[in-house]
C-alpha cells in the first residue's frame, strides 16, 4: 500500500485503486471492526507500508489481570471452565 492510502485504510470498504477491485477487493468491514475492538481495549494499531514491498501492522493492547492469581481455582481438564472467587 502506498503511504498516501494509509489514512483511508480503516474506512469501511475503502480501496487504494478502484481498478484493482477484482484482484484485491476492498478492506470491507474487517479493518474498521478490528480498529474498534483494539481501541475498546485501550490499544492502538500502527501501520507501516511500502508499496510493492509489504505492510506491517503492529497492534498494542495492555492486558491486566485484576484478580490476584491466588484467588483462581484452575481445572486440570482444559474443557472444564475456570472458576474464580470474584464477588
C-alpha angles and dihedrals in degrees: 000000000000120000088240091062097051096087088059096044094099095047110109113258094358120159130200092208119018091201090064094061097115093045103041108008122202135295089262114193094309100089096046091046091049092049092049093050092048092048091049086057089054090251137120141219122226121195128198119181141170115190112245093012107063149270131258122202118196116193117192123189131159114228118197128190102211094181114077109242090239089068095058124096109204125201120221090215108079090209095059119085121256113243126213130192094227117148 
